[in-house]
Amino acid sequence: MTAGNATNGSTVDTAAPPPRRWSRFAIMTGLLVLALLVTCLLSLGIGQYALSPTQIIGILLQAIGIDTGWAPTVTTDAGVLLSIRMPRLVLGVIVGAALAVSGVLMQAIFGNPLADAGVVGVSSGAAVGAAASLTFGLATFGAWTTPAFAFFGGLIAVFAVYFISRAGGRTEVVTLLLTGIAINAIGGAGLAFLTFLGTTSTREQIIFWQLGSLNGALWPNVALVAPLVAIGTVVALLVARQLDLFALGERTARHLGVRVEPLRMTVIVTVALLVCAAVAFAGIIGFVGLVIPHLMRMIMGPAHLPLVIVSALGGALLIAAADLVARTAVPLADLPIGMITALVGGPFFLWLLLRTRRESGGWA
């Protein structure tokens, strides 16, 4: 989206992106959807209990009342697919989309490509909130208790990072990274303390959050996370055009009619909602919100509306692929997804850090 000069009382030209950009968006969206479908089909079929594509399709169609004759007669096959692999896969797709969209929003509101929920400590804050809910037995008050505590923990972390790292109307790279290190350290100390206080069961869950995993995903978890992520994604799409103007600078955005402070607060709360919904049931999965939005921005350009959509698909694809590797890389073992995304995102983060320093002529 482009904005014309607002001089002499002239109206602002908010022309739509050129057809070439929309053509690129359509091609990229189609490729990501195709890759996601193939990855999901592989994930549902590969494992200790192998299922063929026709068996998978037959079981899924049979579950909605369509009998094609492809479904196996063994009830174990349907149980493995519908009760174990499907909720895990669906939760992973939702979590990946949530983390990627939160990365787009954080990078937009901070004006910095290094902003990410894991890097700046928002995930740690959410994990501390969720761990506190379980350690002190508050989860017995209802299924929403743990996500609510995760939300408030992440919200405190994201507000702390935002206000500490801002100076003179801009976000300093070094301050952002150091603030993230401090928040992660505080979150790590909080998790350690809660681990010490908790029972054996809560200790296992805290360790699960620290490593990041989709193991043990259930349909009730999906039912809780899906509406939260849907709300956050819709908000991201609604504010996308305002974020395009916000990227021109706060003063320019104000002159163009953007209410900067309400936009900033809306984005921060939305980031907390997306990250905390993911962390509450999948643990700390880092670098998705850093790698995917940056790659998509390099391909698609800076316009936030298509960027949110392709980033959501890219994040879903990354987590689906990472979970497939986690389940199948080591026989009879389930690797932490957070470890796999860190292996991908760590080198990428170092490259991005060096690239940012080189372009700015030193640390900003």
C-alpha positions in Angstrom: 0.0 0.0 0.0 1.3 3.4 -0.9 0.5 6.8 0.6 0.8 10.0 -1.3 2.0 13.3 0.1 -0.6 15.1 2.2 0.2 18.7 1.2 -2.1 21.7 0.6 -5.0 19.8 2.1 -4.9 17.2 -0.6 -6.3 13.8 0.1 -4.1 10.9 0.8 -3.7 8.4 -2.0 -4.0 4.9 -0.5 -3.8 3.0 -3.7 -4.0 -0.7 -3.7 -0.8 -2.7 -4.3 -0.1 -3.2 -8.0 -1.4 -6.3 -9.8 2.1 -7.8 -9.9 2.3 -7.8 -6.1 -1.1 -9.5 -5.9 0.0 -12.0 -8.5 3.1 -12.8 -6.4 0.8 -13.0 -3.3 -1.5 -15.5 -5.1 1.4 -17.7 -6.2 3.0 -17.6 -2.8 -0.2 -18.4 -1.1 -0.9 -21.3 -3.4 2.6 -22.8 -2.9 2.3 -22.5 0.9 -1.1 -24.1 1.0 0.1 -27.0 -1.3 3.2 -27.5 0.8 1.1 -27.4 4.0 -1.3 -30.0 2.7 1.5 -32.3 1.6 3.2 -31.9 5.0 0.0 -32.6 6.9 -0.7 -35.7 4.8 2.8 -37.0 5.5 2.5 -36.2 9.2 -0.7 -38.1 9.5 0.6 -41.1 7.7 4.2 -41.5 8.9 5.1 -42.8 12.3 5.4 -46.0 14.3 1.9 -46.8 13.0 2.0 -46.2 9.3 -1.1 -45.2 7.3 -1.5 -44.8 3.5 -2.9 -41.6 2.0 -6.1 -43.5 0.9 -6.5 -44.8 4.4 -6.1 -41.3 5.8 -8.6 -39.8 3.4 -11.0 -42.7 4.0 -10.9 -42.3 7.7 -11.4 -38.5 7.6 -14.3 -38.8 5.2 -15.9 -41.6 7.2 -15.6 -39.3 10.3 -17.9 -36.8 8.6 -20.4 -39.4 7.4 -19.0 -40.1 3.9 -18.2 -43.8 3.4 -15.9 -44.3 0.4 -14.7 -47.8 1.3 -11.1 -46.6 1.7 -11.3 -46.5 5.5 -9.6 -49.6 7.1 -11.7 -52.0 9.0 -9.4 -52.0 12.0 -10.6 -49.5 14.6 -7.1 -48.9 15.9 -6.2 -47.1 12.6 -9.1 -44.5 13.1 -8.2 -44.1 16.8 -4.5 -43.4 16.0 -5.5 -40.8 13.3 -8.4 -39.1 14.9 -7.5 -39.2 18.6 -3.7 -38.8 18.5 -2.2 -37.5 15.3 -5.0 -35.1 14.2 -5.3 -33.0 17.4 -1.5 -32.8 17.5 -1.3 -31.7 13.9 -4.2 -29.2 14.1 -2.8 -27.7 17.3 0.7 -27.4 15.7 -0.8 -25.6 12.6 -2.6 -23.2 14.9 0.4 -22.6 17.1 2.6 -22.0 14.1 0.2 -19.5 12.6 -0.1 -17.7 16.0 3.6 -17.3 16.5 4.3 -16.1 12.9 1.5 -13.5 13.0 2.7 -12.3 16.4 6.1 -11.9 14.9 4.7 -9.8 12.1 2.9 -7.5 14.6 5.9 -7.2 16.9 8.3 -6.3 14.1 5.8 -3.8 12.9 5.1 -2.1 16.2 8.8 -2.1 17.3 9.9 -1.1 13.8 12.7 -3.7 14.1 13.2 -7.0 12.2 14.8 -8.6 15.3 11.7 -8.4 17.4 10.3 -11.8 18.2 8.2 -13.2 21.1 10.9 -15.7 22.1 13.9 -13.4 21.6 12.5 -10.5 23.7 11.1 -12.8 26.5 7.3 -12.7 25.9 7.2 -16.5 25.6 9.0 -16.8 28.9 6.6 -14.4 30.6 3.6 -16.4 29.3 5.2 -19.7 30.5 5.8 -18.2 34.0 2.1 -17.2 34.2 0.9 -20.7 33.0 3.3 -22.4 35.4 2.1 -20.3 38.3 -1.5 -21.3 37.6 -0.6 -25.0 37.8 1.9 -24.9 40.6 -0.6 -23.1 43.0 -3.5 -25.3 41.9 -5.4 -22.5 40.2 -6.1 -24.6 37.1 -8.9 -26.3 39.0 -11.1 -23.2 38.7 -11.6 -23.9 35.0 -10.0 -24.7 31.6 -9.5 -21.1 30.9 -7.4 -20.4 34.0 -4.1 -21.5 32.7 -4.4 -19.6 29.3 -5.6 -16.5 31.3 -2.5 -16.6 33.5 -0.3 -17.2 30.5 -1.9 -14.2 28.8 -1.3 -11.8 31.7 2.3 -13.1 32.1 3.0 -12.5 28.5 1.3 -9.1 28.6 3.5 -7.9 31.4 6.6 -9.1 29.5 5.6 -7.4 26.2 4.8 -4.1 28.0 8.1 -4.2 29.9 10.1 -4.9 26.7 8.2 -2.2 24.7 8.6 0.7 27.2 12.2 -0.2 28.2 13.5 -0.5 24.6 11.9 2.6 23.3 13.9 5.8 23.2 13.3 9.0 21.2 10.5 7.5 19.3 12.5 4.5 18.1 13.5 1.1 19.2 17.3 0.6 19.8 18.6 -2.8 18.6 21.0 -3.3 21.5 18.5 -2.2 24.1 15.9 -4.5 22.6 18.2 -7.5 22.7 19.5 -6.7 26.2 15.9 -6.2 27.5 15.0 -9.6 25.9 18.0 -11.2 27.7 16.9 -9.7 31.0 13.2 -10.7 30.6 14.3 -14.3 29.6 16.6 -14.4 32.6 13.8 -13.3 35.0 11.4 -15.7 33.3 13.9 -18.6 33.7 14.4 -17.8 37.3 10.6 -17.7 37.8 10.2 -21.1 36.1 13.0 -22.5 38.2 11.4 -21.3 41.4 8.0 -22.7 40.4 9.7 -26.0 39.5 11.2 -26.1 43.0 7.8 -25.5 44.6 5.7 -27.7 42.4 4.8 -31.4 42.6 6.2 -34.1 40.3 3.4 -33.5 37.9 3.7 -29.8 37.6 7.5 -30.1 37.3 7.1 -32.3 34.3 4.7 -29.7 32.7 7.1 -26.8 33.4 9.9 -28.8 31.7 7.5 -29.5 28.8 7.0 -25.7 28.4 10.7 -25.0 28.5 11.4 -27.5 25.7 8.3 -26.9 23.6 6.3 -29.9 22.4 2.9 -30.9 21.0 3.0 -34.3 22.7 -0.2 -35.1 24.5 -2.3 -32.6 22.5 -6.1 -33.2 22.8 -9.1 -31.8 21.0 -10.2 -29.8 24.1 -6.8 -28.0 23.9 -7.5 -27.2 20.2 -11.0 -26.0 21.1 -9.5 -23.5 23.6 -6.6 -22.3 21.4 -8.4 -22.0 18.1 -10.8 -19.1 18.9 -8.1 -17.1 20.7 -5.8 -17.4 17.7 -8.6 -16.7 15.3 -9.5 -13.5 17.2 -5.8 -12.4 17.2 -5.4 -13.1 13.5 -8.5 -11.2 12.6 -7.3 -8.2 14.6 -4.0 -8.4 12.8 -5.7 -8.3 9.4 -7.9 -5.4 10.5 -4.9 -3.2 11.6 -2.7 -4.2 8.7 -3.3 -1.1 6.6 -2.7 1.1 9.7 0.6 -0.7 10.2 1.6 0.2 6.7 1.2 3.9 7.6 2.8 3.3 11.0 5.9 2.1 9.2 6.3 5.6 7.7 7.0 6.9 11.2 4.8 7.8 14.1 4.6 11.5 13.2 3.7 10.8 9.6 1.2 8.2 10.7 -0.5 10.7 13.0 -0.8 13.2 10.1 -2.3 10.5 7.9 -5.1 9.9 10.5 -3.7 6.9 12.4 -4.5 6.9 16.1 -1.0 5.8 17.1 -1.5 5.0 20.8 -4.7 3.0 20.5 -3.0 1.1 17.6 0.1 0.4 19.7 -2.0 -0.9 22.6 -4.2 -3.0 20.3 -1.1 -4.6 18.7 0.6 -5.3 22.0 -2.5 -7.0 23.5 -3.0 -9.0 20.3 0.6 -10.2 20.5 0.1 -11.3 24.1 -3.1 -13.1 23.1 -1.5 -15.0 20.2 1.7 -15.9 22.0 0.1 -16.9 25.3 -2.5 -19.1 23.6 0.3 -20.9 21.9 2.6 -21.2 25.0 -0.2 -22.4 27.3 -0.5 -25.7 25.4 2.7 -26.1 23.3 5.4 -24.5 25.5 8.1 -22.2 24.4 8.8 -22.6 20.7 11.3 -20.0 19.6 12.3 -18.3 16.4 9.1 -19.0 14.4 8.0 -15.4 14.8 11.5 -14.2 13.8 12.3 -16.4 10.8 9.0 -16.7 9.0 7.9 -13.0 8.9 11.4 -11.9 7.8 11.5 -14.5 5.0 8.0 -13.6 3.8 8.8 -9.9 3.9 11.8 -10.5 1.7 9.6 -12.3 -0.8 6.4 -10.3 -0.6 7.5 -6.9 0.4 6.5 -4.7 3.3 2.7 -4.5 2.9 1.2 -6.0 6.0 -2.1 -7.4 4.8 -0.6 -10.1 2.5 2.3 -10.4 4.9 0.0 -11.5 7.7 -1.7 -14.1 5.5 1.5 -15.7 4.1 3.3 -15.6 7.4 0.4 -17.5 9.1 0.7 -20.1 6.4 4.5 -20.2 6.6 4.4 -20.5 10.4 1.9 -23.4 10.2 4.1 -25.1 7.6 7.2 -24.7 9.7 5.6 -26.2 12.9 4.0 -29.0 10.9 7.3 -29.9 9.4 9.2 -29.5 12.7 6.7 -31.8 14.4 7.0 -34.4 11.7 10.8 -34.4 12.2 10.3 -34.5 16.0 8.2 -37.6 15.8 10.2 -39.5 13.2 13.9 -38.4 13.4 14.7 -40.8 16.3 12.9 -44.1 16.6 10.7 -44.6 19.6 11.4 -41.0 20.7 9.6 -37.6 20.6 12.1 -34.7 20.2 11.2 -31.3 21.5 9.9 -29.0 18.8 11.6 -26.0 20.4 15.0 -27.7 19.9 14.3 -28.1 16.2 13.1 -24.6 15.6 16.1 -23.3 17.5 18.4 -25.3 15.2 16.8 -23.5 12.3 16.2 -20.1 13.8 19.5 -19.7 15.7 21.8 -19.5 12.7 19.2 -17.4 10.9 19.1 -15.0 13.8 22.9 -14.6 13.8 22.8 -13.9 10.1 20.0 -11.3 10.5 21.9 -9.7 13.4 25.1 -9.3 11.4 23.1 -8.1 8.4 21.3 -5.4 10.5 24.6 -4.2 12.0 26.2 -4.1 8.6 23.3 -2.1 7.1 23.2 0.4 10.0 27.0 0.9 10.0 27.3 -0.4 13.6 24.9 -1.0 16.5 21.9 1.3 16.5 
